[in-house]
């Protein structure tokens, strides 16, 4: 997935199905979360944390740092992710 631009739910679903096929579970820790209300129907979210995955053979990988940003829109009364991005910064 590195460097790929995925547009629309179907593209994300297609790529993630094969990428995550061997993952049995995932643990996620949110260390910091910031939410900014831009308007009554638009919210900006930034989360920083770490995750680790356990594969179907029972092997757990290392904790991996991430930063996740999302722009949420209220469309006809339902909140939906309009844009999202995740990156894995190199630990200092």
Secondary structure as UniProt FT lines:
FT   TURN            2..3
FT   HELIX           9..19
FT   TURN            20..22
FT   STRAND          23..39
FT   TURN            40..41
FT   STRAND          42..55
FT   TURN            56..57
FT   STRAND          64..75
FT   TURN            76..77
FT   STRAND          78..87
//
